[in-house]
Amino acid sequence: MLYEQVANLELEIDDYELEQRERETSSGFTRATTVVSLHGNGETGRGEDVTYDNEAHDTFQDTAADVPVTGEYTLDSFSDQLSEIDFFLGNEPNQSIFRHYRQWAFESAALDLALKQADTNLAERLGRPYEPVRFVVSTRLEEPPTGDRVLEWLDRDPELEFKLDPTSTWTDDVVQRLAATDAVQILDLKGQYHGTTVDQPADPALYERVLEGFPEALIEDPALDDETRPLFEGHEPRVTWDYPIRSVETVEDLPWEPEWLNVKPSRFGSVRSLLETIEYCLEREIQLFGGGQFELDVGREHLHVIASLFYPDAPNDIAPKAYNDPDPSGELPSSPLSPPAEPRGFAWG
């Protein structure tokens, strides 16, 4: 099993620190994350908390000086220790998934540190090669939507591919204009989100427009009800799921056995859950691609590492961080991303 190949890595933690990151994004909001650095035996392992609540990052920075993580562990026993810690200090986070995000920050930092202390990297430990990583660019269209944003990106780099978030304001003309580029790989309907700023309620007209207008693209996270479920009959193989996917059990609970899934490591909370779910999917020939969370630091590298090992040729929604800037300038990395020449730990560089 994949997890057994890292579970017994020895880990020594002498100290830790938290550093907050903040940046404006191309989606029009200010993103904050917290970088977790674990120090031990002359090495540092790093992870990133991608909780979508800027005040929660402020609170964590101010009050988390005594999180009980120092000591000697295996990676597996450290995970057990983390599962007993209330990282929100008695406060209920805005969304329960935020607990997974914060635990993943510490688990990914611990994996990085343990690999470095063993003078190895994740590829060597898992016995898999690092491969070049194909990526797509994720963006929301301007309002009202025209498609100009995608065409401007293609003028800059004609080889770019995209993941887009359709909304009920998309017209037939917009769909036709975007479909003509042959660059749209994934359309995220956001139908599984509830109580967030990106919710997109079930919209049969939109769903039909997208299904017909992009006959080859993957369709992500539809909201299925009596009106929308019949629209997907015959299209099930190209439906992919993202927001619900947090464990093997959540895959088993889907409306039908999927052929595609979006893997966001932070949603799983633990290295065990992530690797067990990936292994479950590989055994069943469920195809995977990576998804991002507007990471501002090392968290984005971790996405590249996992994609490189398990689904390098998929339409990974993990473009380098610079693509999320409000006004990207200069020369941007092109797809695919080359693996690091001398990989170490859980890092991509």
C-alpha positions as CSV (number, residue, x, y, z in Angstrom):
1,M,0.0,0.0,0.0
2,L,1.1,3.5,-0.8
3,Y,0.7,4.9,2.7
4,E,2.7,2.1,4.3
5,Q,5.7,3.3,2.3
6,V,5.7,6.6,4.3
7,A,3.9,5.8,7.5
8,N,7.0,4.7,9.4
9,L,9.2,7.6,8.4
10,E,10.8,8.9,11.6
11,L,10.2,12.5,12.5
12,E,11.8,14.8,15.0
13,I,10.3,18.2,15.6
14,D,12.1,20.7,17.8
15,D,10.1,23.9,17.0
16,Y,7.6,25.3,14.6
17,E,6.5,28.7,13.3
18,L,3.5,30.2,11.4
19,E,3.8,32.8,8.7
20,Q,0.8,34.5,7.1
21,R,0.7,35.2,3.4
22,E,-1.7,37.5,1.6
23,R,-2.2,38.5,-2.0
24,E,-4.9,39.9,-4.3
25,T,-6.1,37.3,-6.9
26,S,-7.4,37.2,-10.4
27,S,-10.8,36.2,-9.1
28,G,-11.2,39.6,-7.3
29,F,-10.7,38.7,-3.6
30,T,-7.8,39.0,-1.2
31,R,-6.4,35.5,-0.4
32,A,-4.7,34.8,2.9
33,T,-3.0,31.5,3.8
34,T,-0.7,30.4,6.6
35,V,2.6,28.7,6.0
36,V,3.5,26.1,8.7
37,S,7.2,25.4,9.2
38,L,8.3,22.5,11.3
39,H,12.0,22.5,12.4
40,G,14.1,19.6,13.6
41,N,17.5,18.1,13.3
42,G,18.8,20.9,11.1
43,E,15.9,20.6,8.6
44,T,12.7,22.4,7.9
45,G,9.5,21.0,6.5
46,R,6.8,23.3,5.2
47,G,3.1,23.1,4.5
48,E,0.3,25.6,3.8
49,D,-3.1,26.1,5.4
50,V,-5.6,27.2,2.7
51,T,-8.5,28.0,4.9
52,Y,-10.9,30.4,3.2
53,D,-11.3,32.8,6.1
54,N,-8.8,35.6,6.5
55,E,-9.9,36.3,10.1
56,A,-9.3,32.7,11.0
57,H,-5.7,33.1,9.8
58,D,-5.3,36.2,11.9
59,T,-6.6,34.4,15.0
60,F,-4.4,31.4,14.4
61,Q,-1.3,33.5,14.1
62,D,-2.2,35.4,17.3
63,T,-3.1,32.4,19.6
64,A,-1.4,29.3,18.4
65,A,1.9,29.6,20.2
66,D,1.4,26.4,22.2
67,V,0.2,23.9,19.7
68,P,1.6,20.5,21.0
69,V,3.6,19.2,18.0
70,T,7.2,19.0,19.2
71,G,8.7,15.7,19.9
72,E,9.7,12.4,18.2
73,Y,7.2,10.5,16.1
74,T,6.7,8.4,13.0
75,L,4.6,10.2,10.4
76,D,1.7,7.9,11.3
77,S,1.9,8.7,15.0
78,F,2.2,12.4,14.3
79,S,-1.0,12.2,12.3
80,D,-2.7,10.6,15.3
81,Q,-1.4,13.5,17.4
82,L,-2.8,16.1,15.0
83,S,-6.2,14.4,15.0
84,E,-6.5,15.2,18.7
85,I,-5.7,18.9,18.4
86,D,-8.4,21.6,18.0
87,F,-6.6,24.0,15.6
88,F,-9.6,26.4,15.8
89,L,-9.1,26.8,19.5
90,G,-12.7,26.2,20.6
91,N,-14.2,28.2,17.7
92,E,-16.3,26.6,15.1
93,P,-14.9,27.3,11.6
94,N,-17.2,28.8,8.9
95,Q,-17.0,25.5,7.1
96,S,-16.2,22.1,8.6
97,I,-13.8,21.3,5.8
98,F,-11.5,24.0,7.1
99,R,-10.4,21.6,9.8
100,H,-9.0,19.3,7.1
101,Y,-7.2,22.3,5.5
102,R,-5.4,23.1,8.7
103,Q,-4.5,19.6,9.5
104,W,-3.2,19.1,6.0
105,A,-0.9,22.1,6.5
106,F,0.8,20.3,9.4
107,E,0.7,16.8,7.8
108,S,2.3,18.0,4.6
109,A,4.9,19.9,6.5
110,A,5.6,16.8,8.5
111,L,5.9,14.7,5.4
112,D,8.4,17.2,4.0
113,L,10.4,17.3,7.2
114,A,10.5,13.5,7.6
115,L,11.6,13.0,4.0
116,K,14.4,15.6,4.4
117,Q,15.5,14.0,7.7
118,A,15.7,10.7,5.9
119,D,17.6,12.4,3.0
120,T,15.1,11.3,0.4
121,N,12.1,12.5,-1.6
122,L,8.6,11.3,-2.1
123,A,9.2,9.7,-5.5
124,E,12.0,7.6,-4.1
125,R,10.0,6.6,-1.1
126,L,7.0,5.6,-3.2
127,G,9.0,4.0,-6.0
128,R,7.5,6.1,-8.7
129,P,9.1,8.6,-11.1
130,Y,8.6,12.3,-11.3
131,E,7.0,13.2,-14.7
132,P,6.4,16.5,-16.4
133,V,3.1,18.0,-15.3
134,R,0.5,19.3,-17.7
135,F,-1.6,22.1,-16.3
136,V,-4.6,24.2,-17.2
137,V,-5.4,27.8,-16.2
138,S,-8.5,28.3,-14.1
139,T,-10.3,31.6,-14.4
140,R,-13.8,33.1,-14.1
141,L,-15.0,35.3,-17.0
142,E,-15.6,39.0,-16.7
143,E,-19.2,40.2,-15.9
144,P,-21.1,40.4,-18.1
145,P,-19.3,37.4,-19.6
146,T,-17.8,37.7,-23.1
147,G,-14.9,35.3,-23.3
148,D,-12.4,38.1,-23.9
149,R,-10.4,37.0,-20.9
150,V,-9.7,33.6,-22.4
151,L,-8.9,35.0,-25.9
152,E,-6.5,37.4,-24.3
153,W,-4.7,34.6,-22.6
154,L,-4.6,32.6,-25.9
155,D,-3.1,35.6,-27.7
156,R,-0.3,35.5,-25.1
157,D,0.2,31.7,-25.2
158,P,-1.8,29.8,-27.9
159,E,-1.0,26.5,-26.2
160,L,-2.8,27.3,-23.0
161,E,-5.7,25.1,-21.8
162,F,-8.5,26.2,-19.4
163,K,-10.8,25.2,-16.6
164,L,-13.8,27.7,-16.5
165,D,-16.7,28.3,-14.1
166,P,-19.9,28.7,-16.1
167,T,-22.6,30.9,-14.6
168,S,-26.2,31.5,-15.5
169,T,-25.2,34.7,-17.3
170,W,-23.4,32.7,-20.0
171,T,-25.2,33.1,-23.3
172,D,-25.1,30.9,-26.4
173,D,-22.8,33.3,-28.0
174,V,-20.3,33.1,-25.2
175,V,-20.4,29.3,-25.2
176,Q,-19.9,29.2,-29.0
177,R,-17.0,31.7,-28.8
178,L,-15.2,29.7,-26.1
179,A,-15.9,26.3,-27.7
180,A,-14.3,27.5,-31.0
181,T,-11.0,27.9,-29.2
182,D,-10.8,24.1,-28.5
183,A,-8.9,25.1,-25.3
184,V,-11.6,24.5,-22.7
185,Q,-10.9,21.2,-20.9
186,I,-13.0,21.4,-17.7
187,L,-16.2,23.3,-16.9
188,D,-16.9,23.6,-13.1
189,L,-20.6,24.0,-12.5
190,K,-20.0,24.7,-8.7
191,G,-23.2,22.9,-7.9
192,Q,-21.9,21.1,-4.9
193,Y,-20.9,24.3,-3.0
194,H,-23.3,25.6,-0.4
195,G,-22.9,28.7,1.7
196,T,-19.9,30.0,-0.2
197,T,-19.2,33.0,-2.5
198,V,-19.0,30.7,-5.6
199,D,-22.3,28.8,-5.2
200,Q,-24.0,28.2,-8.5
201,P,-27.5,26.7,-8.0
202,A,-28.8,24.0,-10.3
203,D,-29.7,25.6,-13.7
204,P,-31.1,23.2,-16.3
205,A,-30.7,25.8,-19.1
206,L,-27.1,26.4,-18.3
207,Y,-26.3,22.7,-17.9
208,E,-27.9,21.9,-21.3
209,R,-26.0,24.8,-22.9
210,V,-22.7,23.6,-21.5
211,L,-23.2,19.9,-22.3
212,E,-24.1,20.6,-25.9
213,G,-21.6,23.4,-26.4
214,F,-18.6,21.5,-25.1
215,P,-19.1,17.9,-26.1
216,E,-15.5,16.8,-25.2
217,A,-15.0,18.7,-22.0
218,L,-15.2,17.4,-18.5
219,I,-18.1,18.7,-16.5
220,E,-17.5,19.1,-12.8
221,D,-19.8,19.2,-9.7
222,P,-23.3,19.4,-11.2
223,A,-26.2,19.8,-8.8
224,L,-28.4,16.8,-9.5
225,D,-32.2,17.1,-9.0
226,D,-35.3,15.9,-10.8
227,E,-34.8,18.5,-13.6
228,T,-31.0,18.3,-14.0
229,R,-30.3,14.5,-13.6
230,P,-31.9,13.5,-16.9
231,L,-29.6,16.0,-18.8
232,F,-26.6,13.9,-17.8
233,E,-27.9,10.6,-19.1
234,G,-25.2,9.3,-21.5
235,H,-22.8,12.0,-20.2
236,E,-21.8,10.3,-16.9
237,P,-18.3,9.3,-18.1
238,R,-17.3,12.9,-18.5
239,V,-18.7,14.1,-15.2
240,T,-16.1,14.7,-12.6
241,W,-16.4,15.5,-8.9
242,D,-14.4,17.9,-6.7
243,Y,-16.0,19.4,-3.6
244,P,-17.4,16.1,-2.1
245,I,-14.1,14.2,-2.5
246,R,-12.4,13.8,0.9
247,S,-11.9,10.1,1.3
248,V,-12.5,6.6,-0.1
249,E,-16.0,6.7,1.5
250,T,-16.9,9.9,-0.3
251,V,-16.0,8.4,-3.7
252,E,-18.1,5.4,-2.9
253,D,-21.0,7.7,-2.0
254,L,-21.2,9.4,-5.4
255,P,-24.4,9.0,-7.5
256,W,-22.5,6.6,-9.9
257,E,-19.0,5.1,-10.2
258,P,-17.0,8.0,-11.6
259,E,-14.5,7.8,-14.5
260,W,-12.9,11.2,-13.4
261,L,-12.2,12.9,-10.1
262,N,-10.5,16.1,-9.0
263,V,-8.0,15.6,-6.2
264,K,-7.3,18.5,-3.9
265,P,-4.9,17.1,-1.2
266,S,-6.0,19.7,1.4
267,R,-9.6,18.4,1.4
268,F,-8.3,15.0,2.7
269,G,-6.7,16.4,5.8
270,S,-4.3,13.5,6.2
271,V,-1.6,11.9,4.1
272,R,-3.2,8.5,4.8
273,S,-6.6,9.5,3.5
274,L,-5.1,11.1,0.4
275,L,-2.9,8.2,-0.6
276,E,-5.6,5.6,0.2
277,T,-8.0,7.4,-2.0
278,I,-5.5,7.7,-4.9
279,E,-4.7,4.0,-4.6
280,Y,-8.4,3.1,-4.5
281,C,-8.9,5.1,-7.8
282,L,-5.8,3.7,-9.5
283,E,-7.0,0.1,-8.8
284,R,-10.4,0.9,-10.3
285,E,-9.0,2.9,-13.3
286,I,-10.7,6.1,-12.1
287,Q,-8.8,8.9,-13.8
288,L,-7.6,11.7,-11.7
289,F,-6.4,15.3,-12.1
290,G,-5.2,17.8,-9.6
291,G,-7.0,20.9,-8.3
292,G,-5.8,24.0,-6.5
293,Q,-7.0,26.3,-3.8
294,F,-5.3,29.6,-4.6
295,E,-2.2,28.5,-2.7
296,L,0.3,31.4,-2.2
297,D,3.4,29.4,-1.2
298,V,4.6,25.8,-0.8
299,G,1.1,24.3,-1.0
300,R,1.2,24.8,-4.8
301,E,4.5,22.9,-5.1
302,H,2.9,20.0,-3.2
303,L,0.2,19.8,-5.8
304,H,2.8,19.6,-8.5
305,V,4.6,16.8,-6.7
306,I,1.4,14.7,-6.3
307,A,0.3,15.3,-9.9
308,S,3.8,14.4,-11.2
309,L,3.7,11.1,-9.4
310,F,0.1,10.0,-10.2
311,Y,-1.6,11.9,-13.0
312,P,1.0,14.0,-14.9
313,D,-0.8,14.0,-18.2
314,A,-4.3,14.9,-16.9
315,P,-5.7,18.5,-17.2
316,N,-4.4,19.5,-13.9
317,D,-5.9,22.7,-12.5
318,I,-2.7,23.6,-10.8
319,A,-1.1,26.3,-12.9
320,P,1.9,28.0,-11.2
321,K,1.0,30.7,-8.7
322,A,1.8,33.6,-11.0
323,Y,-1.3,32.7,-13.1
324,N,-3.5,33.8,-10.2
325,D,-2.1,37.3,-10.0
326,P,-4.7,40.0,-10.9
327,D,-2.5,41.2,-13.8
328,P,0.2,38.6,-14.6
329,S,3.2,40.1,-16.2
330,G,6.5,38.9,-17.5
331,E,7.3,35.4,-18.8
332,L,5.1,32.7,-17.3
333,P,5.9,29.0,-17.1
334,S,4.4,27.0,-19.9
335,S,2.8,23.5,-19.7
336,P,4.1,20.9,-19.0
337,L,6.2,21.8,-16.0
338,S,9.5,20.0,-15.8
339,P,10.3,18.0,-12.6
340,P,13.0,19.4,-10.3
341,A,16.6,18.3,-11.1
342,E,17.4,17.4,-7.5
343,P,14.2,16.8,-5.6
344,R,14.3,16.6,-1.9
345,G,11.5,16.2,0.7
346,F,8.0,17.0,-0.5
347,A,9.2,20.0,-2.5
348,W,9.1,20.8,-6.2
349,G,12.3,22.8,-6.5
